[in-house]
Amino acid sequence: MTEIQVRRAKPDDAEALVRLRALMLEAMGNDTGSADAPWRRVAVRYFAEQLALPETFAAFVVDDPEVGVVAGAVGNLNAHPPGPKDLSTVRGHVYNVSTEPAFRRRGLARACVVALLDWFRDETDTGQVELHATQYGDGLYRSLGFVQSTYPSQRLRITRP
């Protein structure tokens, strides 16, 4: 691969996005289970459905002629109330940024994230874009202008009987 060519993902790229998601989750220390783990089937359906909604969801990928999709970045819009510093009523979210290990350190993830940020800026009304960064991606995101949020993310998992 010499020249990076980014393209917008299509619904038939859903399985590749799930494969990249599994790589990202594994790099974060998560056990993703086997290739037929139930979450993967649900994730394929999720990505295929979301990729059919180009006004609120976008994924950008890079292909290798022999391997197929080797890098990607995903983003979506969420309804959000306006505030004094952001009058928009939607907020962007970046996630699922991942590159196949053999293709890392070539700028592929950066190219996908830049394409995604261009989409947010040029094709949506969002006033802010947020993400959760791992230690692996922190430098990339900061170099693109992301800053530490005043209010760190917290999480509560809902359990049902």
Rosetta silent file (secondary structure, phi, psi, omega in degrees, C-alpha in Angstrom):
SEQUENCE: MTEIQVRRAKPDDAEALVRLRALMLEAMGNDTGSADAPWRRVAVRYFAEQLALPETFAAFVVDDPEVGVVAGAVGNLNAHPPGPKDLSTVRGHVYNVSTEPAFRRRGLARACVVALLDWFRDETDTGQVELHATQYGDGLYRSLGFVQSTYPSQRLRITRP
SCORE:     score description
SCORE:     0.000 S_00000001
   1 L     0.000  123.602  178.640    0.000    0.000    0.000 S_00000001
   2 L  -112.866  -55.957  179.108    1.510    3.302   -1.019 S_00000001
   3 L   -97.766  131.264 -179.618   -1.275    5.865   -1.410 S_00000001
   4 L   -81.539  121.596  176.489   -4.006    5.852    1.235 S_00000001
   5 L  -118.043  112.859 -179.985   -7.437    5.724   -0.340 S_00000001
   6 E   -96.598  140.432  175.207  -10.312    6.094    2.083 S_00000001
   7 E  -133.699  156.839  176.800  -13.844    5.236    1.085 S_00000001
   8 E   -75.690  132.877 -179.142  -17.193    5.442    2.796 S_00000001
   9 L   -70.021  151.613  178.662  -18.286    2.041    4.068 S_00000001
  10 L  -115.496  165.100 -179.587  -21.391    0.375    2.666 S_00000001
  11 H   -52.428  -30.917 -179.968  -23.820   -2.038    4.379 S_00000001
  12 H   -77.014    0.629  173.255  -21.900   -5.016    2.966 S_00000001
  13 H   -90.882    2.991 -174.951  -18.845   -3.829    4.966 S_00000001
  14 H   -56.251  -44.961 -179.416  -20.634   -4.655    8.231 S_00000001
  15 H   -62.858  -38.661  178.136  -18.709   -7.885    8.846 S_00000001
  16 H   -64.980  -38.753  177.971  -15.381   -6.116    8.301 S_00000001
  17 H   -65.350  -35.251  176.820  -16.377   -3.427   10.810 S_00000001
  18 H   -67.910  -41.492  177.545  -17.192   -6.127   13.352 S_00000001
  19 H   -59.866  -45.238  178.239  -13.809   -7.781   12.735 S_00000001
  20 H   -65.424  -37.254  178.129  -12.064   -4.430   13.297 S_00000001
  21 H   -62.186  -42.233  178.677  -14.204   -3.823   16.383 S_00000001
  22 H   -61.793  -42.135  177.081  -13.093   -7.164   17.819 S_00000001
  23 H   -59.986  -43.233  179.659   -9.439   -6.228   17.215 S_00000001
  24 H   -63.564  -46.575 -178.949   -9.982   -2.911   18.997 S_00000001
  25 H   -63.461  -39.439  177.452  -11.748   -4.549   21.934 S_00000001
  26 H   -64.439  -39.484  178.207   -9.013   -7.187   22.236 S_00000001
  27 H   -64.524  -23.879  178.766   -6.340   -4.461   22.233 S_00000001
  28 L   -88.751    2.710  177.230   -8.227   -2.900   25.132 S_00000001
  29 L    92.708   12.617 -179.588   -7.972   -6.168   27.076 S_00000001
  30 L   -92.641  144.463  173.404  -11.458   -7.520   26.405 S_00000001
  31 L   -85.804  116.017 -177.018  -12.228  -11.158   25.668 S_00000001
  32 L   -95.518   -1.367  178.496  -14.253  -11.086   22.450 S_00000001
  33 L    75.392 -168.784 -176.886  -14.946  -14.795   22.320 S_00000001
  34 L   -79.636  174.670 -179.601  -14.888  -16.994   19.261 S_00000001
  35 L   -63.024  -21.102  178.899  -15.701  -16.012   15.682 S_00000001
  36 L  -107.136   21.895  177.411  -19.292  -17.172   16.253 S_00000001
  37 L   -59.263  139.023 -175.675  -19.803  -15.323   19.561 S_00000001
  38 H   -53.907  -35.335 -177.706  -23.400  -13.994   19.764 S_00000001
  39 H   -61.317  -31.659 -178.094  -22.331  -10.344   20.035 S_00000001
  40 H   -66.483  -40.231  178.611  -20.763  -10.500   16.578 S_00000001
  41 H   -63.206  -43.855  178.499  -24.041  -11.484   14.897 S_00000001
  42 H   -64.464  -40.282 -179.163  -25.839   -8.613   16.659 S_00000001
  43 H   -66.936  -38.376  177.256  -23.014   -6.225   15.719 S_00000001
  44 H   -61.118  -46.078  179.127  -23.151   -7.203   12.030 S_00000001
  45 H   -62.168  -43.432  179.296  -26.870   -6.453   11.996 S_00000001
  46 H   -58.271  -52.697 -177.987  -26.284   -3.156   13.854 S_00000001
  47 H   -63.139  -41.795  179.407  -23.613   -1.935   11.422 S_00000001
  48 H   -61.454  -43.371  179.152  -25.596   -3.015    8.339 S_00000001
  49 H   -66.356  -44.015 -177.991  -28.679   -1.164    9.605 S_00000001
  50 H   -69.059  -37.370  179.054  -26.756    1.960   10.598 S_00000001
  51 H   -64.356  -17.511  176.323  -24.781    2.115    7.353 S_00000001
  52 L   -84.786    3.945 -179.836  -28.136    2.418    5.583 S_00000001
  53 L  -119.149   71.035 -171.149  -28.710    5.743    7.439 S_00000001
  54 L   -66.276  -13.843  178.448  -26.145    8.064    5.806 S_00000001
  55 L   -78.862  -25.043 -175.501  -27.534   11.255    7.374 S_00000001
  56 L  -122.370   -2.772 -175.179  -26.792   10.117   10.936 S_00000001
  57 E  -145.743  137.525  177.062  -24.137    7.401   10.618 S_00000001
  58 E  -147.505  145.886  171.763  -20.873    7.087    8.709 S_00000001
  59 E  -136.668  139.145  177.705  -17.925    4.735    8.579 S_00000001
  60 E  -122.018  138.097 -174.215  -14.790    5.236    6.530 S_00000001
  61 E  -134.545  162.530  172.786  -12.454    2.400    5.659 S_00000001
  62 E  -122.129  134.467  179.725   -9.222    1.616    3.847 S_00000001
  63 E  -105.291  146.901  166.138   -8.914   -1.513    1.716 S_00000001
  64 E  -106.862  136.236 -176.155   -5.892   -3.626    0.882 S_00000001
  65 L   -57.671  -29.074 -177.488   -6.273   -5.370   -2.510 S_00000001
  66 L   -96.844  -33.277 -173.237   -5.429   -8.772   -1.031 S_00000001
  67 L   -96.766  -28.426 -173.328   -6.831   -8.555    2.519 S_00000001
  68 E    96.395 -146.320 -178.211   -9.892   -6.331    2.076 S_00000001
  69 E   -66.146  125.097 -178.586  -10.802   -3.778    4.730 S_00000001
  70 E  -120.806   -9.674  178.633   -7.789   -3.199    7.004 S_00000001
  71 E  -154.709  154.408  178.814   -8.674    0.026    8.840 S_00000001
  72 E  -166.455  164.225  173.731  -11.737    2.011    9.732 S_00000001
  73 E  -145.947  140.573 -174.958  -13.388    4.676   11.840 S_00000001
  74 E  -123.520  146.895  175.513  -17.080    4.977   12.678 S_00000001
  75 E  -150.782  156.835  176.846  -19.199    7.897   13.813 S_00000001
  76 E  -147.540  169.824  178.227  -22.781    8.810   14.463 S_00000001
  77 E  -109.164  142.126  175.486  -24.987   11.678   15.528 S_00000001
  78 E  -127.587  141.077  174.747  -27.035   11.790   18.707 S_00000001
  79 E   -61.790  138.461 -177.461  -29.746   14.263   19.642 S_00000001
  80 L  -153.232  135.899 -179.958  -28.400   16.626   22.297 S_00000001
  81 L   -69.032  148.556  178.582  -29.797   19.806   23.813 S_00000001
  82 L   -70.770  164.106  176.582  -28.029   23.056   22.934 S_00000001
  83 E  -143.060  179.033 -176.514  -25.940   24.993   25.431 S_00000001
  84 L   -59.459  -29.673 -177.707  -24.245   28.393   25.678 S_00000001
  85 L  -103.398   -2.542 -178.527  -21.162   27.246   23.736 S_00000001
  86 E  -150.382  103.468 -178.370  -22.906   24.909   21.283 S_00000001
  87 L   -82.707   -7.829 -179.248  -26.249   25.847   19.752 S_00000001
  88 L   -69.643  157.273 -179.481  -26.466   22.672   17.688 S_00000001
  89 L  -109.850   14.813  173.851  -28.946   20.017   18.678 S_00000001
  90 E  -134.218  148.217  177.727  -26.825   17.062   17.644 S_00000001
  91 E  -123.875  137.512  178.467  -23.535   15.796   18.947 S_00000001
  92 E   -89.162  151.598  177.198  -21.103   13.653   17.001 S_00000001
  93 E  -137.182  129.789  177.235  -19.410   10.566   18.409 S_00000001
  94 E  -102.725  136.462  176.104  -16.332    8.788   17.011 S_00000001
  95 E  -158.788  177.276  175.578  -15.729    5.134   17.814 S_00000001
  96 E    58.151   37.986  176.523  -14.529    1.827   16.456 S_00000001
  97 E   -84.388  119.307 -174.532  -11.216    3.241   15.202 S_00000001
  98 E  -157.419  150.230  177.459   -9.088    0.221   14.432 S_00000001
  99 E  -135.238  138.600  174.171   -6.396   -1.082   12.095 S_00000001
 100 L   -55.204  137.272 -176.420   -5.306   -4.641   11.360 S_00000001
 101 H   -51.595  -40.436 -177.931   -2.002   -5.230   13.214 S_00000001
 102 H   -69.819  -10.191 -176.618    0.033   -5.853   10.031 S_00000001
 103 H  -115.301    9.218 -177.877   -1.077   -2.467    8.644 S_00000001
 104 L   -74.664  162.145  177.356   -0.529   -0.258   11.671 S_00000001
 105 L    67.485   30.295  178.376    1.752    2.815   11.843 S_00000001
 106 L  -120.138    2.110 -179.834    1.015    3.788    8.222 S_00000001
 107 L    86.533   10.596 -176.905   -1.507    6.591    8.843 S_00000001
 108 H   -69.478  -46.059  178.582   -4.546    4.511    7.885 S_00000001
 109 H   -62.574  -42.854  177.745   -6.522    5.168   11.073 S_00000001
 110 H   -57.014  -46.233 -179.344   -5.661    8.860   10.851 S_00000001
 111 H   -61.527  -39.787  178.822   -6.937    8.995    7.260 S_00000001
 112 H   -67.582  -43.154  179.298  -10.203    7.310    8.296 S_00000001
 113 H   -65.543  -41.643  178.344  -10.705    9.639   11.273 S_00000001
 114 H   -61.082  -43.132  177.651   -9.960   12.711    9.140 S_00000001
 115 H   -61.616  -39.989  178.689  -12.546   11.555    6.576 S_00000001
 116 H   -65.851  -43.241  178.042  -15.039   11.052    9.407 S_00000001
 117 H   -64.672  -36.340  175.060  -14.328   14.519   10.842 S_00000001
 118 H   -61.447  -41.489  177.185  -14.789   15.977    7.347 S_00000001
 119 H   -60.494  -47.936  178.425  -18.199   14.264    7.218 S_00000001
 120 H   -56.505  -46.495 -176.085  -19.184   15.741   10.576 S_00000001
 121 H   -70.505  -45.031 -170.669  -18.089   19.214    9.463 S_00000001
 122 H   -90.434  -25.115 -171.897  -19.346   19.189    5.871 S_00000001
 123 H  -122.588    2.661  178.821  -22.468   17.011    5.959 S_00000001
 124 L  -131.576  172.872  178.576  -23.966   17.345    9.454 S_00000001
 125 L  -103.283   12.729 -176.640  -25.063   20.107   11.814 S_00000001
 126 L   -64.524  145.297  176.997  -23.081   18.885   14.813 S_00000001
 127 L  -103.300  -15.409 -179.759  -21.266   21.460   16.904 S_00000001
 128 L  -144.738  149.900  174.839  -19.098   19.011   18.862 S_00000001
 129 E  -126.974  131.597 -178.503  -17.563   15.604   18.324 S_00000001
 130 E  -119.481  160.777  173.925  -16.699   13.373   21.260 S_00000001
 131 E  -159.241  165.271  171.563  -14.836   10.115   21.689 S_00000001
 132 L  -109.774  119.468 -175.720  -13.358    7.839   24.314 S_00000001
 133 L  -101.042  138.593  168.888   -9.649    7.461   23.720 S_00000001
 134 L   -88.395  172.082  177.155   -7.433    4.592   24.726 S_00000001
 135 L   -61.774  -27.520 -178.929   -3.760    5.163   25.428 S_00000001
 136 L   -71.738  -33.490 -176.183   -3.068    3.876   21.905 S_00000001
 137 L  -100.532   -8.316 -174.366   -5.196    6.524   20.198 S_00000001
 138 H   -54.817  -46.137 -178.942   -4.709    9.485   22.515 S_00000001
 139 H   -63.151  -41.374  177.725   -1.839   11.022   20.535 S_00000001
 140 H   -59.288  -50.184 -175.612   -3.716   10.715   17.236 S_00000001
 141 H   -66.356  -40.280  177.942   -6.822   12.412   18.607 S_00000001
 142 H   -63.734  -38.263  179.625   -4.895   15.208   20.302 S_00000001
 143 H   -66.302  -20.316  178.587   -2.992   15.868   17.060 S_00000001
 144 L   -94.417    1.920  175.482   -6.380   16.320   15.354 S_00000001
 145 L   106.261   -2.470  177.292   -7.516   18.896   17.916 S_00000001
 146 L   -69.378  144.419  179.237   -9.366   16.818   20.496 S_00000001
 147 L  -126.961  159.699  177.744   -8.896   18.004   24.081 S_00000001
 148 L   -61.491  134.301  178.325   -9.488   16.455   27.484 S_00000001
 149 L   -78.076  145.849  177.757  -13.090   16.885   28.584 S_00000001
 150 L   -63.142  -35.457 -176.355  -13.817   18.736   31.789 S_00000001
 151 L  -114.737  106.236 -178.006  -16.180   15.985   32.857 S_00000001
 152 L   -66.029  153.987  179.925  -14.799   12.466   32.472 S_00000001
 153 L   -68.100  143.666  171.573  -17.056    9.688   31.319 S_00000001
 154 L  -128.787  162.342 -175.529  -18.681    7.424   33.854 S_00000001
 155 L  -143.112  143.057  172.177  -20.606    4.222   33.239 S_00000001
 156 L  -131.707  123.517  176.980  -23.336    2.175   34.894 S_00000001
 157 L   -88.892  130.442  179.674  -24.253   -1.194   33.507 S_00000001
 158 L   -85.665  125.950  176.547  -27.958   -1.970   33.769 S_00000001
 159 L  -109.371  142.508  179.971  -28.681   -5.456   35.025 S_00000001
 160 L  -122.278  144.331  179.982  -32.054   -7.075   34.592 S_00000001
 161 L   -66.620    0.000    0.000  -33.445  -10.026   36.528 S_00000001
